[in-house]
């Protein structure tokens, strides 16, 4: 065996090593559990002691529930300060506003030639790249529906888009290998893209609609189906699309969301058609309400609004683009967090009036 072939064999052996999933909640727990079921070695890290204990306990384990898949696995799981060793593949699945702190905590465990994959919402790849290095950062976009129900319990409510890509669009061996793993173990229709930023900006626009739903009582499908709030939907998505295009990004669509329907000059009919497609995608799902809604009204905790959709506002300002709809939406989310505003479908009517 040549020296180069020997090095490649050593790299391949390392690639078969454990995957460290940092954040074992709805997204990380669902993906990690599927990897384990397919006989991949996975180590979980999470900040909830009871959740960590459940995952490690052979008598309890991590249970995936719901209409898409129902099974239980057990795996090594640790608190952030207890994990040991280094890993070439770290899947990061913490809340957007916890990204920097998580990256600094995981950095000692990231192999010099390893990477961090962001299984998150927002533009977290920017933060990961700053802490871990752009060459050790990989992008992903996910739109499947899952919720953390309690220690050791996650509901996998519906399948959705799963996309991976290098930040610079290169088709490297590592991203190709990862894409293959995700297709084999989790999402058969997973996409490998040279434009991961296009998907991430598209999800930011859709995320603004999920934050909008977080203010309301009705679920995602029923909220989007309200014809009278179409101007609000158009205002939110149009702001995100305008900033994305100013950044030189070509936003990409998914699961009914059509970015071009919210470009400047796009017709009301185009927006209405995209919203109808989003309603059709969400209507049959077991996950009826957004994670934002659960944060506000079930778990009673702060949302990552500022770190997620809020990042659009300063980027827009850099290009001279105002985002008044996003600003008002985030302000109302914070009122809910502080207990100054209750859950009500009328919140969307008020938000509409503020845009006129």
N, C-alpha and C positions, 0 to 999 in steps of 0.2 A: 504494500500500500504506500502510495506517495505521501510526502509530508502534507501536501494540501488536502489530499483525500482524508488523511488522518484528522486534520483540523475540522473538516466538514463533518466527519463521523462524530467527533467530540461535540460539535455544535448541535447536531441532530439529537444526540443523547441528552444534552442539557434541555433541549426543547421539549423532551418528553418528561421533564421534571414538573413538579407541582406548579399550578397556577395560583397566585395569591389574589384572592378577591377581597378588596378593601372596602367594606360596606356591604353587609349581608341583608339589606332590606329588600324592598320590592323588586328592584332591578337586579342588583348583585346576587341576591338570594335565588331568584328564579333562574338566571343564567348559570350560576354556580351549581345549583342542584341538577340541572340538565347535564352539565359536564360530568358530574359525579355518576349520574345514572349511566352515562356512556363510557364509564370506566376511566375517566381522566382524574388525575390526582389534583385535588383542590384543597387549599387552606383558606379559611375565612378569618377576617378581622372585623370586629364590630365593637361599638361603644356601649351597647346595651348588655349588661352582665347576664341577665336572665335569658336573652336570646342566644348568647354565646354558649351558656350552659346547656340549653336545649339542643343546639346543633351537635354538641359533643356527646350527649347522653344517648347511648344505644337504645334506651327505653323510650326516648322521646324523638329526637332527631329533628330535621328540618322537613316540614310537610308542605308540599305544594298541593293546593286545592283548586277546584274550579272546573269549568267545562273543557278547557284546553288539555289539561293534564292533571293527574292525581297520583302522587307517589310520595315516598318518604326516603330521605337519605340521612346518613350521619357522616361527619367529617371533622377533622381537626379545626378548632376555632379558638381564637384568642382575643383578648383586649389589645389595643394598639401598643401598650407598653410591655406586653408579654410575648409578642411574636418574635421569632428568632430566624436567622438565616438570610440568604439572599435569593432573589428570584429574577428570572429573565422576563417573565410575563406577569404583570400586575394589572388587574382589572379594577379600576377605581369607580365606585358607585355610591359615593357619599352625596349629600345635598350640595347644591351649587355653592352656597356660601361657606361651606366647610372645606372647599377644595384646597386652598393654600395650606391650611393647617394639616390636612391629611397628607399632602405631598411632602411637607417637611418631616412628618412622622414616618412616612414610608421610604424616604430617600435612602436611609442607611441599609434598607433591605432590597434596593434595586441594583441588580448586577450592572457592571459598567457597560456591557453590551446588551442590556435588557431594555424593555419599554413599558410605559404606562399607557393603558388603553382607557379612554374616558367613556364610561357607560353612563353619561349624565346628560342633563338638559342645560342649554346655554352655550356659552363660548368658553367652556372650562379648559379646552386645549390651550388657550392662551396662557392661562395661569400655570398649568402643568408645565408648559414649555419654559416658562420663566424660572421655575424652581428646579425642574429635573433636566432641562435642556430639550431643545426642539428635536434633536436626533433621537431622543428617548421618549418621544410622545407620539401616540397614534390616536387618530380620531375615530369616533363612532357616533352613529345616530340610531336611536331606538324609539319605536312608537307602539310597542306592545303594552297591553294594560295589565298592571299588577298592583296589589296593595299589601302592605305589611299589616297583618291582623293582630299579631301578638307574638310573644316569644315562641319561636319554632314554627310559626304559621304564616304562610303567604298565599294569597289567592291570585292565580294566574287567570285573568278574566277574558283576555282576547289576544289573538295574534296581531301583529302589526309589523311595519317596516323595520328591518334591521340592516344597517349599512356600516361598512368599515372602509377606511382609506387613510393613506399617509397624508400628512399635512401639506406636503408639496406635490401631491398627486402621483408620486412615483409608484409603480407596480413592483414592489420589492418582494423578495422571497418570504419575508416574515409576515407581511400583510396578506399575501396569497395563502400562506399556510393557515393563518388565523381565519380567513374567510372560509376555507375548507372545513375547519373545525366547527365553526358556527353553523354551517350548512348541514353538517353530519349530525350534530348533537342537539341543536336548538331550533333554528329557523331554516327550513329547506330553501326558502326563497331569499335568503340573505344576499345582499348586493355588495360587490366590490367596486368602489368608485374612484375616479381620479379627481372628483370634485366634492370632497367631504364638507367643505365650507358651504357649498350650495345647499346641502341637506341641513346643516346646522342652522343656517339663517332661515330656511324654510320652516324649521321646527320652532324658531323663535317667534315667527308670526303666528303659528298655530298655538304656541304656548300662551300668547297674549289672549287668545280666545278661551283657553283653559283657566287663566286667571280671571277673566270676565265671568265665566261660569262659577268660579269660586265664591263670588259675591251673592249668588242666587240660590234658590231652593231647588229648582228643577235640575235634572241631570244634563250631561253634555248634549245629547241628541235633542232633548226637549228644549233646551235653551237656544241652541243654534237654529232650531226650527221656528222660532218666533220671528215672523216676517218683519215686525216693526223694528227689530234691532239690527236689521241689515246695514243701515248707515254706520252704526257703531262698529260692526264687524269690518266694514270697509275702511273705516278710519284707522283702526288699530293695525290691521294687516298692511295697509298702504304705507303707514309710517315705517314699519320694519322693512318693507320691500324697498322703499326709497333710500334708506340708509345702507342696506345691503348693496344696492347697485352703485351707490356713491363710493362704497368700499372696493368696487371692482369685482364683486361676487355675482355669479349668475345663480340665483336661488332655484332649487329643484323641488318638484312636487312629490307627494306621497299620500296614500290612503285617502284620496279625495281632495286634498289641498292642492290647488293650482296657483302657483305664485303669480303667473301672468295676469290672473283675474284681478290682482290687486296692484298692478303697475299703474303709474300715472296715466290717465286717459283711458283706462280699461272701463268697459261698460258695466252698468248695474246688473245686466243680465248675466254677464260672465261671472261676477261675484256671486250672484244668486245660484248659478249652476254649481259652483265650487262648494258653496255652503250645503246645497242639497246632497252633494256627494259625500261630504263630511257627516251629515246626518245619517245617510245610508250606511256608512262605515261604522258609526258609533251605536246605532239603534239596537243591534242584536247583542251587544257586548254585556258581559256580566259585570264589568267595571262601568258603572253608570255615571259616576261623578269623578271629577278630576282629583289628583293628588293634592292640589291647592285647597279644594273644598274640604278634604279630609284633614289637612293641616289646621285649617281655621276652625272647623266645627266638630271634628271628632277627636283629634289629638290635641287641639287647643294649643298650638305652638306657632311660632313665627314662620312665615314662608320665606323662600329665597328670592322674593320679588326683585329686590335691588340688584342682587348678583346675577339674576337670570335675565328677565326681560328689561330690567333697569339699565343694563350696560348699553342698550341701544341708544339711550338718551344722550350721554356724553359723546358717543361716537358720531351721532347725528349732528351735535353741536359743532364738532370739528369740521363738518362739511356745510355748516350753515343751515341744517335741516332741523326744524322744530318738531317735537313729538308731544303735543298737548294731550292727545288721547291716552297715550301711555302714562304720562305724568299724572293725569287725573285717576286713572285706573290704579296705579300703584299707591297713590294717596288714600284711596278708598280701602284698598287691601290693608294698609297700615291702621286705618281706623278700626277695621274689624279685628285686627290683632290686639289692639289696645282695649277692646271691649266697648268702643264708642259707636259702633254700627253693628246691627244685627243682620243675620242672614235673611235676604228677601229678594224676590224677583224684581221688586220695585227699585232696587239699587241700580239696575241696568237702565231703567227709565230715567233716573236722576243723572246717571253718567251720560246718557244721551243728551239731556238738556244742557249739560255743561259744555257740550261740543258745539252748540249753535251760536 
